[in-house]
Amino acid sequence: MAASLSFIIGIIGNVISILVFASPIKTFWWVVKKKSTENYKGVPYITTLLSTSLWTFYGIINPDGLLVMTVNGAGAIFQLTYVILFIIYAPKAKKVKTAKLVAVLNFGVLGAVIAVTLLAIHGTMRLTFVGILCAALTIGMYASPLSAMRTVLKTKSVEYMPFLLSFFLFLNAGVWSAYAVLVKDIYIGVPNAIGFILGSAQLILYGMYKNKSVSLKPDEAMEEDGSAHLMKRGIEMHSLEENLSNRSLNKGRSLPKPYIDRQNSFQKIIKTLSLSPYELQSSRPPHESDVEGGNPDQP
């Protein structure tokens, strides 16, 4: 009975995990369409590829690891596809850096772990060695959304913590925690229990701040990259003010009252130029983020 229940829960875990692995498809469809990775980062996909590869190896050497092997094997295929597309469409400098990282982590580290496990370690210690590595890496990946949670607490906004991704990570960790209890596998249980707790915290934060907006601080002097269009409008406004001023002075009249209003508008535009990218982003609908973030690609 316990074996049948663990198999059913494992199948459910496979389905949910594959949905999580597939979540960056829309991002890479955009990358292929634009033929550019723009500001996306390749590190999450590379580390997830390493994680799923190690878990696949764990499933292979574990006599009861069929469901672990299948889901992580599928995840490794997804992540390998993302990494290849990222390298193809990344700028030259980022392409070289990403390729080096892939060589070190996904070939060097993975190859070393497999070689050491098969050649230098014997018996049940093989499972212990690989299990500890997998658990440690998974804990690190589940902990990565902590930065997003810190941003939510700081800004009182959930704009960069997508609900669906947080929900599926919570659900995924919960299902695999239950599976680990049934099959008595501590290496699967510990990281997923931690992930379940962190996922619960994310959903609580989402419930607390989903209806609250970001509080802007215009007095902060922060640089804004990509604000050339605002600068252009500021310069045009400034030119208009000078023309109006010169015309009024030439006619021997004092400056008209509307000028003061326009000057105030110009000052507001100049203040806008000092807003950070996050503050400007908060004034318009959020662009899709990688699970990145949060990573959207964290299994």
DRENMI-238176 format. One line per 3 residues: number of its first residue (from 1); their letters; for each residue x, y, z negated of C-alpha. Coordinates in nm, 2 decimals. Layout:
BEGIN
NUM> a> X:Y:Z; ...
! end
This chain:
BEGIN
1> maa> 0.00:0.00:0.00; 0.28:0.24:-0.09; 0.47:0.15:0.22
4> sls> 0.16:0.22:0.44; 0.10:0.55:0.26; 0.46:0.66:0.30
7> fii> 0.45:0.57:0.68; 0.13:0.78:0.73; 0.28:1.07:0.54
10> gii> 0.60:1.03:0.74; 0.41:1.05:1.07; 0.23:1.37:0.94
13> gnv> 0.57:1.51:0.85; 0.70:1.42:1.20; 0.41:1.62:1.36
16> isi> 0.45:1.92:1.14; 0.83:1.93:1.18; 0.81:1.91:1.56
19> lvf> 0.57:2.20:1.56; 0.83:2.40:1.35; 1.11:2.29:1.59
22> asp> 0.89:2.41:1.89; 0.82:2.75:1.74; 1.11:2.93:1.92
25> ikt> 0.98:2.82:2.27; 0.80:3.15:2.32; 1.12:3.34:2.22
28> fww> 1.33:3.15:2.48; 1.06:3.18:2.74; 1.11:3.56:2.70
31> vvk> 1.49:3.52:2.71; 1.47:3.32:3.04; 1.22:3.58:3.18
34> kks> 1.45:3.87:3.09; 1.76:3.67:3.17; 1.91:3.82:2.85
37> ten> 1.93:3.72:2.48; 1.90:4.09:2.39; 1.94:4.12:2.01
40> ykg> 1.87:3.76:1.93; 2.13:3.57:1.73; 2.24:3.21:1.82
43> vpy> 2.36:3.11:1.47; 2.02:2.98:1.34; 1.99:2.74:1.64
46> itt> 2.35:2.62:1.61; 2.32:2.55:1.23; 1.98:2.38:1.29
49> lls> 2.13:2.17:1.56; 2.40:2.06:1.31; 2.14:1.99:1.04
52> tsl> 1.91:1.78:1.27; 2.21:1.59:1.41; 2.34:1.50:1.06
55> wtf> 1.99:1.39:0.95; 1.96:1.18:1.27; 2.28:1.01:1.17
58> ygi> 2.15:0.96:0.82; 1.84:0.80:0.96; 2.05:0.57:1.17
61> inp> 2.26:0.44:0.88; 1.96:0.42:0.64; 1.77:0.09:0.68
64> dgl> 1.44:0.27:0.59; 1.52:0.59:0.79; 1.32:0.53:1.11
67> lvm> 1.09:0.83:1.06; 1.38:1.05:0.95; 1.57:0.95:1.27
70> tvn> 1.28:1.01:1.51; 1.18:1.36:1.39; 1.54:1.49:1.36
73> gag> 1.64:1.33:1.69; 1.35:1.53:1.85; 1.46:1.84:1.66
76> aif> 1.82:1.80:1.78; 1.70:1.79:2.14; 1.49:2.11:2.09
79> qlt> 1.79:2.29:1.93; 2.04:2.17:2.19; 1.81:2.31:2.46
82> yvi> 1.78:2.65:2.27; 2.16:2.66:2.23; 2.23:2.59:2.60
85> lfi> 1.98:2.86:2.71; 2.13:3.10:2.46; 2.48:3.05:2.60
88> iya> 2.36:3.08:2.96; 2.18:3.41:2.91; 2.40:3.57:2.64
91> pka> 2.64:3.86:2.73; 3.00:3.75:2.80; 3.14:3.83:2.46
94> kkv> 2.85:3.67:2.27; 2.86:3.37:2.51; 3.23:3.30:2.42
97> kta> 3.17:3.35:2.05; 2.87:3.12:2.06; 3.05:2.85:2.26
100> klv> 3.34:2.85:2.01; 3.09:2.81:1.71; 2.92:2.52:1.89
103> avl> 3.26:2.36:1.95; 3.35:2.39:1.58; 3.02:2.30:1.41
106> nfg> 2.84:2.07:1.65; 3.14:1.89:1.78; 3.42:1.93:1.53
109> vlg> 3.23:1.91:1.20; 2.97:1.66:1.32; 3.24:1.44:1.48
112> avi> 3.45:1.45:1.17; 3.16:1.35:0.94; 3.07:1.06:1.17
115> avt> 3.43:0.94:1.19; 3.50:0.97:0.82; 3.17:0.79:0.74
118> lla> 3.23:0.50:0.98; 3.61:0.46:0.93; 3.69:0.56:0.58
121> ihg> 3.38:0.50:0.37; 3.21:0.16:0.32; 2.89:0.02:0.17
124> tmr> 2.63:0.23:0.00; 2.88:0.52:-0.03; 2.82:0.60:0.34
127> ltf> 2.45:0.68:0.27; 2.55:0.89:-0.04; 2.82:1.08:0.15
130> vgi> 2.60:1.17:0.44; 2.29:1.23:0.22; 2.47:1.48:0.01
133> lca> 2.59:1.67:0.31; 2.24:1.67:0.47; 2.08:1.78:0.14
136> alt> 2.33:2.07:0.09; 2.28:2.20:0.44; 1.90:2.18:0.42
139> igm> 1.90:2.37:0.09; 2.10:2.64:0.25; 1.86:2.66:0.54
142> yas> 1.55:2.67:0.31; 1.72:2.95:0.11; 1.78:3.17:0.42
145> pls> 1.44:3.33:0.40; 1.53:3.48:0.07; 1.66:3.79:0.26
148> amr> 1.31:3.83:0.41; 1.15:3.80:0.07; 1.39:4.07:-0.06
151> tvl> 1.28:4.29:0.23; 0.92:4.23:0.15; 0.97:4.33:-0.22
154> ktk> 1.17:4.64:-0.12; 0.93:4.77:0.16; 0.60:4.63:0.02
157> sve> 0.54:4.50:0.38; 0.52:4.15:0.53; 0.59:4.27:0.88
160> ymp> 0.90:4.07:0.92; 0.78:3.75:0.73; 0.54:3.59:0.98
163> fll> 0.26:3.41:0.80; 0.23:3.10:1.03; 0.60:3.03:1.01
166> sff> 0.60:3.06:0.63; 0.29:2.84:0.61; 0.43:2.56:0.82
169> lfl> 0.77:2.57:0.64; 0.57:2.54:0.31; 0.36:2.26:0.45
172> nag> 0.66:2.08:0.60; 0.86:2.08:0.28; 0.55:1.97:0.08
175> vws> 0.49:1.67:0.31; 0.85:1.55:0.31; 0.87:1.60:-0.07
178> aya> 0.57:1.36:-0.10; 0.74:1.12:0.14; 1.06:1.13:-0.05
181> vlv> 0.88:1.04:-0.38; 0.71:0.74:-0.21; 1.03:0.60:-0.06
184> kdi> 1.24:0.71:-0.36; 1.49:0.90:-0.15; 1.66:1.18:-0.36
187> yig> 1.85:1.32:-0.06; 1.52:1.40:0.12; 1.34:1.49:-0.20
190> vpn> 1.56:1.75:-0.36; 1.61:1.99:-0.07; 1.24:1.97:0.03
193> aig> 1.12:2.03:-0.32; 1.33:2.34:-0.33; 1.19:2.44:0.01
196> fil> 0.84:2.38:-0.12; 0.90:2.61:-0.41; 1.05:2.88:-0.19
199> gsa> 0.77:2.84:0.06; 0.51:2.88:-0.22; 0.69:3.21:-0.32
202> qli> 0.67:3.34:0.04; 0.30:3.27:0.06; 0.24:3.44:-0.28
205> lyg> 0.43:3.75:-0.16; 0.23:3.75:0.17; -0.09:3.74:-0.03
208> myk> 0.03:4.03:-0.25; 0.15:4.26:0.03; -0.04:4.17:0.34
211> nks> -0.27:4.48:0.32; 0.00:4.72:0.22; 0.21:4.93:0.46
214> vsl> 0.57:5.05:0.44; 0.64:5.37:0.25; 0.85:5.59:0.47
217> kpd> 1.12:5.81:0.31; 1.19:6.10:0.56; 1.44:6.26:0.32
220> eam> 1.68:5.97:0.37; 1.95:6.05:0.62; 1.99:5.73:0.81
223> eed> 2.11:5.68:1.17; 1.87:5.55:1.43; 2.00:5.35:1.72
226> gsa> 1.79:5.35:2.04; 1.62:5.69:1.97; 1.74:5.85:2.29
229> hlm> 1.38:5.92:2.40; 1.30:6.10:2.08; 1.62:6.31:2.11
232> krg> 1.53:6.40:2.47; 1.19:6.53:2.35; 1.36:6.72:2.07
235> iem> 1.59:6.89:2.31; 1.30:6.98:2.55; 1.11:7.12:2.26
238> hsl> 1.41:7.32:2.14; 1.45:7.47:2.49; 1.08:7.56:2.50
241> een> 1.11:7.74:2.17; 1.42:7.94:2.29; 1.23:8.04:2.61
244> lsn> 0.93:8.16:2.42; 1.14:8.34:2.17; 1.34:8.53:2.44
247> rsl> 1.02:8.61:2.64; 0.85:8.76:2.33; 1.16:8.96:2.23
250> nkg> 1.20:9.10:2.58; 0.84:9.23:2.56; 0.92:9.40:2.23
253> rsl> 0.67:9.19:2.04; 0.70:8.98:1.73; 0.70:8.61:1.76
256> pkp> 0.35:8.47:1.78; 0.21:8.26:1.50; 0.19:7.94:1.70
259> yid> 0.57:7.94:1.74; 0.60:7.87:1.37; 0.38:7.56:1.41
262> rqn> 0.59:7.45:1.71; 0.90:7.51:1.51; 0.77:7.29:1.23
265> sfq> 0.69:7.02:1.49; 1.04:7.04:1.62; 1.18:7.00:1.27
268> kii> 0.96:6.70:1.22; 1.10:6.54:1.53; 1.45:6.61:1.42
271> ktl> 1.37:6.44:1.08; 1.22:6.14:1.28; 1.56:6.10:1.44
274> sls> 1.71:6.02:1.10; 1.47:5.73:1.03; 1.61:5.38:1.03
277> pye> 1.52:5.12:1.30; 1.30:4.94:1.04; 1.11:5.25:0.95
280> lqs> 1.04:5.34:1.31; 0.95:4.97:1.38; 0.69:4.99:1.10
283> srp> 0.50:5.26:1.29; 0.42:5.03:1.58; 0.31:4.67:1.62
286> phe> 0.59:4.42:1.52; 0.78:4.25:1.80; 0.81:3.88:1.78
289> sdv> 1.09:3.78:1.55; 1.30:3.48:1.53; 1.21:3.28:1.30
292> egg> 1.44:3.38:1.36; 1.39:3.43:1.08; 1.28:3.43:0.91
295> npd> 1.38:3.26:1.05; 1.14:3.10:1.29; 1.38:2.81:1.36
298> qp> 1.43:2.68:1.01; 1.30:2.32:0.98
! end
